Amino acid sequence: MGHVITISFAVIAAATSYGALSNRVDELENRVDTLENSLMPLLRTLEKDINEVKVKVAEIGVDVRWLKGPADQEK
C-alpha cells in the first residue's frame, strides 16, 4: 500500500510539473509572438531607410566624381 501512495504522489507531482512547464511554454510563445509582431514593422522600416541611405550615398558618389572633374578621375 505504501508503494501505491508513493507512486501516486510521484505521478501527481509529475503531472503538476508538466502542467506548470506547459503553461510557461505557452506564456513564452505568446511573448515571442508579441515581440515578433512589434519588431517586424520596425525592421521593415529600418530596411527601407537603409536602402534610401544607400541610394543617397550612390548619388553623392556621382556628384563627387563630377566635382573632381575628368583630370582627377584618371588618377
All heavy atoms as a GROMACS GRO file, in nm:
protein
  580
    1MET      N    1   0.081  -0.119   0.000
    1MET     CA    2   0.000   0.000   0.000
    1MET      C    3   0.087   0.126   0.000
    1MET      O    4   0.051   0.225  -0.063
    1MET     CB    5  -0.092  -0.003   0.123
    1MET     CG    6  -0.185   0.114   0.132
    1MET     SD    7  -0.313   0.095   0.009
    1MET     CE    8  -0.422   0.221   0.058
    2GLY      N    9   0.200   0.121   0.068
    2GLY     CA   10   0.291   0.235   0.074
    2GLY      C   11   0.348   0.269  -0.062
    2GLY      O   12   0.369   0.386  -0.095
    3HIS      N   13   0.374   0.164  -0.141
    3HIS     CA   14   0.429   0.188  -0.275
    3HIS      C   15   0.327   0.255  -0.366
    3HIS      O   16   0.362   0.338  -0.449
    3HIS     CB   17   0.478   0.057  -0.338
    3HIS     CG   18   0.595  -0.003  -0.267
    3HIS    ND1   19   0.713   0.063  -0.250
    3HIS    CD2   20   0.609  -0.125  -0.209
    3HIS    CE1   21   0.798  -0.014  -0.184
    3HIS    NE2   22   0.736  -0.130  -0.157
    4VAL      N   23   0.201   0.219  -0.350
    4VAL     CA   24   0.094   0.277  -0.431
    4VAL      C   25   0.083   0.427  -0.401
    4VAL      O   26   0.068   0.508  -0.492
    4VAL     CB   27  -0.040   0.204  -0.405
    4VAL    CG1   28  -0.154   0.277  -0.474
    4VAL    CG2   29  -0.032   0.060  -0.451
    5ILE      N   30   0.092   0.463  -0.274
    5ILE     CA   31   0.084   0.604  -0.236
    5ILE      C   32   0.206   0.679  -0.291
    5ILE      O   33   0.192   0.790  -0.346
    5ILE     CB   34   0.075   0.619  -0.083
    5ILE    CG1   35  -0.059   0.561  -0.034
    5ILE    CG2   36   0.089   0.764  -0.041
    5ILE    CD1   37  -0.072   0.554   0.116
    6THR      N   38   0.324   0.620  -0.282
    6THR     CA   39   0.445   0.683  -0.333
    6THR      C   40   0.437   0.702  -0.483
    6THR      O   41   0.470   0.809  -0.536
    6THR     CB   42   0.569   0.599  -0.297
    6THR    OG1   43   0.573   0.580  -0.156
    6THR    CG2   44   0.697   0.666  -0.344
    7ILE      N   45   0.392   0.598  -0.553
    7ILE     CA   46   0.379   0.607  -0.700
    7ILE      C   47   0.272   0.710  -0.736
    7ILE      O   48   0.291   0.790  -0.827
    7ILE     CB   49   0.346   0.468  -0.760
    7ILE    CG1   50   0.468   0.377  -0.745
    7ILE    CG2   51   0.306   0.481  -0.906
    7ILE    CD1   52   0.443   0.234  -0.786
    8SER      N   53   0.160   0.710  -0.663
    8SER     CA   54   0.054   0.808  -0.690
    8SER      C   55   0.106   0.949  -0.669
    8SER      O   56   0.078   1.039  -0.749
    8SER     CB   57  -0.066   0.783  -0.598
    8SER     OG   58  -0.123   0.658  -0.624
    9PHE      N   59   0.180   0.970  -0.562
    9PHE     CA   60   0.236   1.102  -0.534
    9PHE      C   61   0.331   1.143  -0.646
    9PHE      O   62   0.331   1.258  -0.691
    9PHE     CB   63   0.308   1.103  -0.399
    9PHE     CG   64   0.370   1.235  -0.366
    9PHE    CD1   65   0.290   1.344  -0.331
    9PHE    CD2   66   0.506   1.253  -0.375
    9PHE    CE1   67   0.347   1.467  -0.302
    9PHE    CE2   68   0.563   1.377  -0.346
    9PHE     CZ   69   0.483   1.483  -0.310
   10ALA      N   70   0.414   1.049  -0.693
   10ALA     CA   71   0.509   1.079  -0.800
   10ALA      C   72   0.436   1.116  -0.929
   10ALA      O   73   0.476   1.208  -1.000
   10ALA     CB   74   0.602   0.960  -0.822
   11VAL      N   75   0.328   1.044  -0.960
   11VAL     CA   76   0.251   1.073  -1.082
   11VAL      C   77   0.186   1.211  -1.071
   11VAL      O   78   0.188   1.290  -1.166
   11VAL     CB   79   0.144   0.963  -1.106
   11VAL    CG1   80   0.045   1.004  -1.213
   11VAL    CG2   81   0.212   0.832  -1.143
   12ILE      N   82   0.130   1.241  -0.955
   12ILE     CA   83   0.067   1.372  -0.936
   12ILE      C   84   0.171   1.483  -0.946
   12ILE      O   85   0.148   1.586  -1.009
   12ILE     CB   86  -0.006   1.377  -0.800
   12ILE    CG1   87  -0.128   1.284  -0.804
   12ILE    CG2   88  -0.048   1.519  -0.764
   12ILE    CD1   89  -0.194   1.262  -0.669
   13ALA      N   90   0.287   1.462  -0.884
   13ALA     CA   91   0.393   1.562  -0.890
   13ALA      C   92   0.441   1.582  -1.033
   13ALA      O   93   0.463   1.696  -1.077
   13ALA     CB   94   0.509   1.521  -0.800
   14ALA      N   95   0.455   1.473  -1.108
   14ALA     CA   96   0.500   1.483  -1.248
   14ALA      C   97   0.395   1.555  -1.332
   14ALA      O   98   0.429   1.641  -1.416
   14ALA     CB   99   0.529   1.345  -1.305
   15ALA      N  100   0.268   1.524  -1.312
   15ALA     CA  101   0.161   1.590  -1.388
   15ALA      C  102   0.155   1.739  -1.354
   15ALA      O  103   0.138   1.823  -1.443
   15ALA     CB  104   0.027   1.523  -1.358
   16THR      N  105   0.172   1.772  -1.228
   16THR     CA  106   0.172   1.913  -1.187
   16THR      C  107   0.291   1.986  -1.248
   16THR      O  108   0.277   2.097  -1.300
   16THR     CB  109   0.176   1.924  -1.033
   16THR    OG1  110   0.063   1.852  -0.980
   16THR    CG2  111   0.170   2.067  -0.989
   17SER      N  112   0.407   1.924  -1.245
   17SER     CA  113   0.527   1.985  -1.303
   17SER      C  114   0.509   2.003  -1.453
   17SER      O  115   0.545   2.106  -1.508
   17SER     CB  116   0.649   1.899  -1.276
   17SER     OG  117   0.676   1.895  -1.139
   18TYR      N  118   0.453   1.902  -1.520
   18TYR     CA  119   0.431   1.912  -1.664
   18TYR      C  120   0.332   2.024  -1.695
   18TYR      O  121   0.352   2.103  -1.787
   18TYR     CB  122   0.379   1.780  -1.722
   18TYR     CG  123   0.347   1.791  -1.868
   18TYR    CD1  124   0.449   1.791  -1.963
   18TYR    CD2  125   0.216   1.808  -1.912
   18TYR    CE1  126   0.420   1.805  -2.097
   18TYR    CE2  127   0.188   1.823  -2.046
   18TYR     CZ  128   0.290   1.821  -2.138
   18TYR     OH  129   0.262   1.835  -2.271
   19GLY      N  130   0.226   2.034  -1.614
   19GLY     CA  131   0.127   2.140  -1.634
   19GLY      C  132   0.189   2.278  -1.617
   19GLY      O  133   0.163   2.369  -1.696
   20ALA      N  134   0.272   2.293  -1.516
   20ALA     CA  135   0.338   2.422  -1.493
   20ALA      C  136   0.434   2.453  -1.607
   20ALA      O  137   0.441   2.567  -1.655
   20ALA     CB  138   0.412   2.420  -1.360
   21LEU      N  139   0.508   2.352  -1.651
   21LEU     CA  140   0.601   2.371  -1.762
   21LEU      C  141   0.527   2.405  -1.890
   21LEU      O  142   0.567   2.495  -1.964
   21LEU     CB  143   0.686   2.245  -1.781
   21LEU     CG  144   0.790   2.250  -1.890
   21LEU    CD1  145   0.891   2.361  -1.862
   21LEU    CD2  146   0.862   2.116  -1.902
   22SER      N  147   0.416   2.337  -1.914
   22SER     CA  148   0.336   2.364  -2.033
   22SER      C  149   0.283   2.508  -2.030
   22SER      O  150   0.284   2.577  -2.133
   22SER     CB  151   0.220   2.265  -2.040
   22SER     OG  152   0.140   2.291  -2.153
   23ASN      N  153   0.238   2.553  -1.914
   23ASN     CA  154   0.190   2.691  -1.902
   23ASN      C  155   0.302   2.791  -1.929
   23ASN      O  156   0.281   2.894  -1.995
   23ASN     CB  157   0.131   2.716  -1.763
   23ASN     CG  158  -0.002   2.647  -1.744
   23ASN    OD1  159  -0.069   2.613  -1.841
   23ASN    ND2  160  -0.041   2.627  -1.620
   24ARG      N  161   0.421   2.763  -1.881
   24ARG     CA  162   0.536   2.852  -1.904
   24ARG      C  163   0.571   2.857  -2.053
   24ARG      O  164   0.603   2.963  -2.106
   24ARG     CB  165   0.658   2.806  -1.823
   24ARG     CG  166   0.644   2.815  -1.674
   24ARG     CD  167   0.651   2.955  -1.625
   24ARG     NE  168   0.782   3.010  -1.652
   24ARG     CZ  169   0.815   3.136  -1.635
   24ARG    NH1  170   0.727   3.220  -1.590
   24ARG    NH2  171   0.935   3.179  -1.664
   25VAL      N  172   0.568   2.741  -2.117
   25VAL     CA  173   0.598   2.737  -2.261
   25VAL      C  174   0.494   2.818  -2.338
   25VAL      O  175   0.529   2.896  -2.428
   25VAL     CB  176   0.605   2.591  -2.312
   25VAL    CG1  177   0.606   2.585  -2.463
   25VAL    CG2  178   0.727   2.522  -2.255
   26ASP      N  179   0.367   2.802  -2.304
   26ASP     CA  180   0.262   2.880  -2.370
   26ASP      C  181   0.282   3.029  -2.349
   26ASP      O  182   0.266   3.109  -2.442
   26ASP     CB  183   0.124   2.838  -2.318
   26ASP     CG  184   0.083   2.699  -2.365
   26ASP    OD1  185   0.142   2.648  -2.462
   26ASP    OD2  186  -0.009   2.642  -2.302
   27GLU      N  187   0.318   3.066  -2.227
   27GLU     CA  188   0.342   3.206  -2.196
   27GLU      C  189   0.459   3.261  -2.277
   27GLU      O  190   0.452   3.372  -2.332
   27GLU     CB  191   0.372   3.220  -2.046
   27GLU     CG  192   0.396   3.361  -2.000
   27GLU     CD  193   0.429   3.365  -1.850
   27GLU    OE1  194   0.362   3.296  -1.772
   27GLU    OE2  195   0.524   3.438  -1.816
   28LEU      N  196   0.566   3.183  -2.288
   28LEU     CA  197   0.682   3.226  -2.366
   28LEU      C  198   0.648   3.238  -2.514
   28LEU      O  199   0.693   3.331  -2.582
   28LEU     CB  200   0.799   3.130  -2.346
   28LEU     CG  201   0.871   3.142  -2.212
   28LEU    CD1  202   0.974   3.030  -2.198
   28LEU    CD2  203   0.939   3.276  -2.199
   29GLU      N  204   0.568   3.144  -2.565
   29GLU     CA  205   0.528   3.152  -2.706
   29GLU      C  206   0.447   3.279  -2.732
   29GLU      O  207   0.467   3.345  -2.834
   29GLU     CB  208   0.447   3.028  -2.745
   29GLU     CG  209   0.531   2.904  -2.760
   29GLU     CD  210   0.447   2.780  -2.789
   29GLU    OE1  211   0.324   2.783  -2.768
   29GLU    OE2  212   0.507   2.680  -2.831
   30ASN      N  213   0.359   3.313  -2.640
   30ASN     CA  214   0.280   3.436  -2.654
   30ASN      C  215   0.370   3.560  -2.650
   30ASN      O  216   0.350   3.654  -2.727
   30ASN     CB  217   0.174   3.446  -2.545
   30ASN     CG  218   0.062   3.346  -2.564
   30ASN    OD1  219   0.036   3.301  -2.674
   30ASN    ND2  220  -0.004   3.310  -2.455
   31ARG      N  221   0.467   3.559  -2.562
   31ARG     CA  222   0.559   3.673  -2.553
   31ARG      C  223   0.642   3.687  -2.680
   31ARG      O  224   0.666   3.798  -2.729
   31ARG     CB  225   0.649   3.658  -2.431
   31ARG     CG  226   0.574   3.677  -2.300
   31ARG     CD  227   0.656   3.646  -2.179
   31ARG     NE  228   0.769   3.737  -2.168
   31ARG     CZ  229   0.868   3.720  -2.083
   31ARG    NH1  230   0.870   3.617  -2.001
   31ARG    NH2  231   0.968   3.806  -2.078
   32VAL      N  232   0.686   3.574  -2.736
   32VAL     CA  233   0.764   3.578  -2.861
   32VAL      C  234   0.677   3.630  -2.975
   32VAL      O  235   0.722   3.712  -3.055
   32VAL     CB  236   0.821   3.438  -2.894
   32VAL    CG1  237   0.873   3.431  -3.036
   32VAL    CG2  238   0.930   3.401  -2.795
   33ASP      N  239   0.552   3.583  -2.982
   33ASP     CA  240   0.462   3.632  -3.087
   33ASP      C  241   0.440   3.783  -3.075
   33ASP      O  242   0.442   3.855  -3.175
   33ASP     CB  243   0.326   3.560  -3.079
   33ASP     CG  244   0.334   3.415  -3.125
   33ASP    OD1  245   0.432   3.380  -3.194
   33ASP    OD2  246   0.242   3.339  -3.092
   34THR      N  247   0.421   3.831  -2.953
   34THR     CA  248   0.401   3.974  -2.931
   34THR      C  249   0.525   4.052  -2.973
   34THR      O  250   0.516   4.156  -3.040
   34THR     CB  251   0.368   4.001  -2.783
   34THR    OG1  252   0.250   3.930  -2.748
   34THR    CG2  253   0.350   4.148  -2.757
   35LEU      N  254   0.641   4.003  -2.933
   35LEU     CA  255   0.766   4.068  -2.969
   35LEU      C  256   0.786   4.069  -3.120
   35LEU      O  257   0.824   4.171  -3.179
   35LEU     CB  258   0.882   3.998  -2.900
   35LEU     CG  259   1.020   4.058  -2.916
   35LEU    CD1  260   1.023   4.199  -2.860
   35LEU    CD2  261   1.124   3.972  -2.846
   36GLU      N  262   0.760   3.956  -3.183
   36GLU     CA  263   0.775   3.947  -3.328
   36GLU      C  264   0.681   4.044  -3.399
   36GLU      O  265   0.720   4.114  -3.492
   36GLU     CB  266   0.748   3.804  -3.374
   36GLU     CG  267   0.768   3.783  -3.522
   36GLU     CD  268   0.742   3.640  -3.565
   36GLU    OE1  269   0.673   3.566  -3.493
   36GLU    OE2  270   0.791   3.603  -3.672
   37ASN      N  271   0.557   4.051  -3.352
   37ASN     CA  272   0.459   4.140  -3.415
   37ASN      C  273   0.496   4.287  -3.398
   37ASN      O  274   0.464   4.369  -3.484
   37ASN     CB  275   0.319   4.115  -3.358
   37ASN     CG  276   0.262   3.981  -3.402
   37ASN    OD1  277   0.299   3.927  -3.505
   37ASN    ND2  278   0.173   3.927  -3.323
   38SER      N  279   0.562   4.321  -3.290
   38SER     CA  280   0.601   4.460  -3.273
   38SER      C  281   0.733   4.493  -3.343
   38SER      O  282   0.754   4.607  -3.385
   38SER     CB  283   0.612   4.495  -3.124
   38SER     OG  284   0.714   4.422  -3.062
   39LEU      N  285   0.821   4.395  -3.359
   39LEU     CA  286   0.951   4.422  -3.421
   39LEU      C  287   0.949   4.416  -3.573
   39LEU      O  288   1.025   4.488  -3.638
   39LEU     CB  289   1.055   4.322  -3.369
   39LEU     CG  290   1.107   4.347  -3.229
   39LEU    CD1  291   1.208   4.240  -3.190
   39LEU    CD2  292   1.169   4.483  -3.216
   40MET      N  293   0.866   4.333  -3.632
   40MET     CA  294   0.867   4.318  -3.778
   40MET      C  295   0.841   4.449  -3.851
   40MET      O  296   0.914   4.482  -3.945
   40MET     CB  297   0.769   4.208  -3.822
   40MET     CG  298   0.815   4.068  -3.786
   40MET     SD  299   0.985   4.030  -3.834
   40MET     CE  300   0.970   4.031  -4.012
   41PRO      N  301   0.741   4.528  -3.812
   41PRO     CA  302   0.723   4.657  -3.882
   41PRO      C  303   0.845   4.749  -3.866
   41PRO      O  304   0.882   4.820  -3.959
   41PRO     CB  305   0.599   4.718  -3.814
   41PRO     CG  306   0.527   4.603  -3.755
   41PRO     CD  307   0.632   4.503  -3.717
   42LEU      N  308   0.906   4.746  -3.748
   42LEU     CA  309   1.025   4.830  -3.726
   42LEU      C  310   1.140   4.784  -3.815
   42LEU      O  311   1.212   4.867  -3.871
   42LEU     CB  312   1.067   4.823  -3.580
   42LEU     CG  313   0.970   4.886  -3.479
   42LEU    CD1  314   1.017   4.857  -3.337
   42LEU    CD2  315   0.957   5.034  -3.503
   43LEU      N  316   1.157   4.653  -3.829
   43LEU     CA  317   1.264   4.602  -3.914
   43LEU      C  318   1.240   4.636  -4.061
   43LEU      O  319   1.333   4.667  -4.134
   43LEU     CB  320   1.279   4.451  -3.895
   43LEU     CG  321   1.336   4.408  -3.760
   43LEU    CD1  322   1.331   4.256  -3.746
   43LEU    CD2  323   1.477   4.458  -3.742
   44ARG      N  324   1.115   4.629  -4.104
   44ARG     CA  325   1.083   4.666  -4.242
   44ARG      C  326   1.114   4.814  -4.267
   44ARG      O  327   1.168   4.851  -4.371
   44ARG     CB  328   0.937   4.636  -4.272
   44ARG     CG  329   0.909   4.489  -4.289
   44ARG     CD  330   0.766   4.462  -4.337
   44ARG     NE  331   0.735   4.323  -4.316
   44ARG     CZ  332   0.659   4.275  -4.218
   44ARG    NH1  333   0.603   4.357  -4.131
   44ARG    NH2  334   0.637   4.145  -4.206
   45THR      N  335   1.078   4.899  -4.171
   45THR     CA  336   1.106   5.042  -4.183
   45THR      C  337   1.257   5.066  -4.185
   45THR      O  338   1.306   5.146  -4.266
   45THR     CB  339   1.043   5.119  -4.065
   45THR    OG1  340   0.902   5.096  -4.067
   45THR    CG2  341   1.071   5.267  -4.075
   46LEU      N  342   1.329   4.997  -4.100
   46LEU     CA  343   1.475   5.011  -4.097
   46LEU      C  344   1.537   4.967  -4.230
   46LEU      O  345   1.625   5.036  -4.282
   46LEU     CB  346   1.532   4.927  -3.982
   46LEU     CG  347   1.682   4.931  -3.962
   46LEU    CD1  348   1.728   5.074  -3.932
   46LEU    CD2  349   1.723   4.838  -3.849
   47GLU      N  350   1.490   4.858  -4.285
   47GLU     CA  351   1.541   4.811  -4.414
   47GLU      C  352   1.516   4.915  -4.523
   47GLU      O  353   1.604   4.945  -4.604
   47GLU     CB  354   1.475   4.678  -4.451
   47GLU     CG  355   1.523   4.620  -4.582
   47GLU     CD  356   1.454   4.491  -4.618
   47GLU    OE1  357   1.340   4.468  -4.575
   47GLU    OE2  358   1.516   4.412  -4.692
   48LYS      N  359   1.396   4.973  -4.523
   48LYS     CA  360   1.362   5.077  -4.622
   48LYS      C  361   1.454   5.198  -4.605
   48LYS      O  362   1.506   5.252  -4.704
   48LYS     CB  363   1.216   5.118  -4.604
   48LYS     CG  364   1.168   5.224  -4.699
   48LYS     CD  365   1.022   5.257  -4.672
   48LYS     CE  366   0.995   5.396  -4.718
   48LYS     NZ  367   0.938   5.483  -4.618
   49ASP      N  368   1.476   5.239  -4.481
   49ASP     CA  369   1.562   5.354  -4.455
   49ASP      C  370   1.707   5.327  -4.498
   49ASP      O  371   1.773   5.415  -4.554
   49ASP     CB  372   1.558   5.392  -4.307
   49ASP     CG  373   1.423   5.449  -4.265
   49ASP    OD1  374   1.343   5.484  -4.354
   49ASP    OD2  375   1.399   5.457  -4.143
   50ILE      N  376   1.755   5.208  -4.473
   50ILE     CA  377   1.891   5.172  -4.514
   50ILE      C  378   1.904   5.176  -4.666
   50ILE      O  379   2.003   5.225  -4.720
   50ILE     CB  380   1.931   5.034  -4.458
   50ILE    CG1  381   1.954   5.045  -4.306
   50ILE    CG2  382   2.055   4.979  -4.527
   50ILE    CD1  383   1.974   4.912  -4.238
   51ASN      N  384   1.802   5.126  -4.735
   51ASN     CA  385   1.805   5.129  -4.882
   51ASN      C  386   1.806   5.274  -4.933
   51ASN      O  387   1.876   5.305  -5.030
   51ASN     CB  388   1.687   5.052  -4.940
   51ASN     CG  389   1.705   4.903  -4.925
   51ASN    OD1  390   1.816   4.852  -4.915
   51ASN    ND2  391   1.594   4.831  -4.918
   52GLU      N  392   1.731   5.361  -4.866
   52GLU     CA  393   1.730   5.502  -4.905
   52GLU      C  394   1.867   5.566  -4.882
   52GLU      O  395   1.914   5.646  -4.963
   52GLU     CB  396   1.622   5.578  -4.828
   52GLU     CG  397   1.482   5.544  -4.872
   52GLU     CD  398   1.374   5.611  -4.788
   52GLU    OE1  399   1.408   5.695  -4.701
   52GLU    OE2  400   1.257   5.579  -4.810
   53VAL      N  401   1.933   5.529  -4.774
   53VAL     CA  402   2.068   5.581  -4.746
   53VAL      C  403   2.165   5.533  -4.853
   53VAL      O  404   2.250   5.610  -4.900
   53VAL     CB  405   2.115   5.540  -4.605
   53VAL    CG1  406   2.263   5.567  -4.587
   53VAL    CG2  407   2.034   5.613  -4.499
   54LYS      N  408   2.154   5.407  -4.894
   54LYS     CA  409   2.242   5.354  -4.999
   54LYS      C  410   2.225   5.433  -5.128
   54LYS      O  411   2.323   5.464  -5.197
   54LYS     CB  412   2.212   5.206  -5.024
   54LYS     CG  413   2.259   5.114  -4.914
   54LYS     CD  414   2.221   4.971  -4.947
   54LYS     CE  415   2.261   4.874  -4.838
   54LYS     NZ  416   2.219   4.736  -4.869
   55VAL      N  417   2.102   5.466  -5.163
   55VAL     CA  418   2.075   5.544  -5.285
   55VAL      C  419   2.138   5.682  -5.273
   55VAL      O  420   2.203   5.731  -5.365
   55VAL     CB  421   1.923   5.553  -5.312
   55VAL    CG1  422   1.893   5.656  -5.420
   55VAL    CG2  423   1.867   5.417  -5.349
   56LYS      N  424   2.121   5.746  -5.156
   56LYS     CA  425   2.178   5.879  -5.136
   56LYS      C  426   2.331   5.876  -5.144
   56LYS      O  427   2.392   5.965  -5.203
   56LYS     CB  428   2.135   5.937  -5.000
   56LYS     CG  429   1.989   5.969  -4.991
   56LYS     CD  430   1.954   6.086  -5.081
   56LYS     CE  431   1.808   6.120  -5.066
   56LYS     NZ  432   1.765   6.219  -5.162
   57VAL      N  433   2.393   5.774  -5.086
   57VAL     CA  434   2.539   5.761  -5.092
   57VAL      C  435   2.585   5.744  -5.236
   57VAL      O  436   2.684   5.805  -5.279
   57VAL     CB  437   2.587   5.644  -5.002
   57VAL    CG1  438   2.733   5.610  -5.030
   57VAL    CG2  439   2.566   5.677  -4.855
   58ALA      N  440   2.512   5.665  -5.313
   58ALA     CA  441   2.548   5.648  -5.454
   58ALA      C  442   2.535   5.780  -5.529
   58ALA      O  443   2.621   5.814  -5.611
   58ALA     CB  444   2.459   5.541  -5.517
   59GLU      N  445   2.429   5.855  -5.500
   59GLU     CA  446   2.411   5.985  -5.566
   59GLU      C  447   2.524   6.082  -5.529
   59GLU      O  448   2.575   6.154  -5.614
   59GLU     CB  449   2.276   6.046  -5.526
   59GLU     CG  450   2.157   5.974  -5.584
   59GLU     CD  451   2.024   6.023  -5.527
   59GLU    OE1  452   2.024   6.108  -5.435
   59GLU    OE2  453   1.919   5.976  -5.575
   60ILE      N  454   2.562   6.082  -5.403
   60ILE     CA  455   2.672   6.169  -5.360
   60ILE      C  456   2.802   6.127  -5.426
   60ILE      O  457   2.883   6.212  -5.466
   60ILE     CB  458   2.684   6.166  -5.205
   60ILE    CG1  459   2.563   6.237  -5.144
   60ILE    CG2  460   2.813   6.230  -5.158
   60ILE    CD1  461   2.550   6.220  -4.994
   61GLY      N  462   2.823   5.996  -5.441
   61GLY     CA  463   2.944   5.948  -5.509
   61GLY      C  464   2.951   5.998  -5.652
   61GLY      O  465   3.058   6.040  -5.698
   62VAL      N  466   2.839   5.999  -5.720
   62VAL     CA  467   2.835   6.051  -5.857
   62VAL      C  468   2.867   6.200  -5.856
   62VAL      O  469   2.945   6.248  -5.939
   62VAL     CB  470   2.697   6.024  -5.922
   62VAL    CG1  471   2.682   6.099  -6.054
   62VAL    CG2  472   2.677   5.874  -5.943
   63ASP      N  473   2.808   6.272  -5.762
   63ASP     CA  474   2.833   6.416  -5.753
   63ASP      C  475   2.980   6.445  -5.723
   63ASP      O  476   3.039   6.537  -5.781
   63ASP     CB  477   2.745   6.480  -5.644
   63ASP     CG  478   2.598   6.482  -5.682
   63ASP    OD1  479   2.567   6.461  -5.802
   63ASP    OD2  480   2.515   6.503  -5.592
   64VAL      N  481   3.041   6.368  -5.636
   64VAL     CA  482   3.182   6.389  -5.601
   64VAL      C  483   3.270   6.363  -5.722
   64VAL      O  484   3.363   6.440  -5.751
   64VAL     CB  485   3.222   6.300  -5.482
   64VAL    CG1  486   3.374   6.296  -5.463
   64VAL    CG2  487   3.154   6.348  -5.354
   65ARG      N  488   3.242   6.256  -5.795
   65ARG     CA  489   3.321   6.229  -5.917
   65ARG      C  490   3.305   6.342  -6.018
   65ARG      O  491   3.401   6.382  -6.083
   65ARG     CB  492   3.279   6.094  -5.977
   65ARG     CG  493   3.336   5.975  -5.903
   65ARG     CD  494   3.317   5.845  -5.981
   65ARG     NE  495   3.178   5.806  -5.996
   65ARG     CZ  496   3.107   5.740  -5.904
   65ARG    NH1  497   3.162   5.708  -5.790
   65ARG    NH2  498   2.982   5.709  -5.927
   66TRP      N  499   3.185   6.396  -6.031
   66TRP     CA  500   3.161   6.505  -6.124
   66TRP      C  501   3.238   6.630  -6.078
   66TRP      O  502   3.297   6.700  -6.160
   66TRP     CB  503   3.011   6.535  -6.131
   66TRP     CG  504   2.978   6.645  -6.226
   66TRP    CD1  505   2.966   6.636  -6.361
   66TRP    CD2  506   2.957   6.782  -6.192
   66TRP    NE1  507   2.937   6.759  -6.414
   66TRP    CE2  508   2.931   6.852  -6.312
   66TRP    CE3  509   2.958   6.853  -6.072
   66TRP    CZ2  510   2.906   6.988  -6.315
   66TRP    CZ3  511   2.933   6.989  -6.076
   66TRP    CH2  512   2.907   7.055  -6.196
   67LEU      N  513   3.237   6.658  -5.948
   67LEU     CA  514   3.308   6.776  -5.896
   67LEU      C  515   3.458   6.765  -5.914
   67LEU      O  516   3.526   6.864  -5.936
   67LEU     CB  517   3.274   6.798  -5.748
   67LEU     CG  518   3.134   6.848  -5.718
   67LEU    CD1  519   3.108   6.845  -5.568
   67LEU    CD2  520   3.116   6.991  -5.772
   68LYS      N  521   3.511   6.644  -5.903
   68LYS     CA  522   3.656   6.625  -5.921
   68LYS      C  523   3.697   6.654  -6.064
   68LYS      O  524   3.809   6.697  -6.089
   68LYS     CB  525   3.696   6.483  -5.884
   68LYS     CG  526   3.701   6.457  -5.736
   68LYS     CD  527   3.750   6.317  -5.712
   68LYS     CE  528   3.776   6.291  -5.565
   68LYS     NZ  529   3.830   6.156  -5.544
   69GLY      N  530   3.610   6.628  -6.155
   69GLY     CA  531   3.640   6.656  -6.295
   69GLY      C  532   3.715   6.542  -6.360
   69GLY      O  533   3.762   6.449  -6.295
   70PRO      N  534   3.731   6.550  -6.492
   70PRO     CA  535   3.794   6.441  -6.567
   70PRO      C  536   3.939   6.418  -6.529
   70PRO      O  537   3.987   6.304  -6.528
   70PRO     CB  538   3.784   6.485  -6.712
   70PRO     CG  539   3.710   6.613  -6.716
   70PRO     CD  540   3.684   6.657  -6.577
   71ALA      N  541   4.014   6.522  -6.494
   71ALA     CA  542   4.156   6.504  -6.463
   71ALA      C  543   4.175   6.420  -6.338
   71ALA      O  544   4.261   6.333  -6.331
   71ALA     CB  545   4.223   6.640  -6.446
   72ASP      N  546   4.094   6.443  -6.235
   72ASP     CA  547   4.107   6.370  -6.110
   72ASP      C  548   4.057   6.225  -6.124
   72ASP      O  549   4.099   6.137  -6.052
   72ASP     CB  550   4.031   6.439  -5.997
   72ASP     CG  551   4.099   6.568  -5.953
   72ASP    OD1  552   4.221   6.577  -5.973
   72ASP    OD2  553   4.029   6.657  -5.900
   73GLN      N  554   3.966   6.202  -6.214
   73GLN     CA  555   3.910   6.067  -6.231
   73GLN      C  556   4.009   5.972  -6.295
   73GLN      O  557   4.001   5.852  -6.278
   73GLN     CB  558   3.782   6.073  -6.314
   73GLN     CG  559   3.667   6.140  -6.241
   73GLN     CD  560   3.540   6.147  -6.326
   73GLN    OE1  561   3.531   6.084  -6.430
   73GLN    NE2  562   3.444   6.225  -6.281
   74GLU      N  563   4.108   6.024  -6.370
   74GLU     CA  564   4.204   5.938  -6.437
   74GLU      C  565   4.308   5.886  -6.342
   74GLU      O  566   4.379   5.790  -6.372
   74GLU     CB  567   4.271   6.017  -6.552
   74GLU     CG  568   4.173   6.051  -6.662
   74GLU     CD  569   4.237   6.141  -6.766
   74GLU    OE1  570   4.357   6.170  -6.757
   74GLU    OE2  571   4.165   6.183  -6.859
   75LYS      N  572   4.327   5.943  -6.227
   75LYS     CA  573   4.432   5.902  -6.133
   75LYS      C  574   4.407   5.767  -6.072
   75LYS      O  575   4.311   5.713  -6.056
   75LYS     CB  576   4.445   6.004  -6.020
   75LYS     CG  577   4.501   6.134  -6.069
   75LYS     CD  578   4.516   6.230  -5.953
   75LYS     CE  579   4.566   6.362  -6.001
   75LYS     NZ  580   4.580   6.458  -5.896
   0.00000   0.00000   0.00000
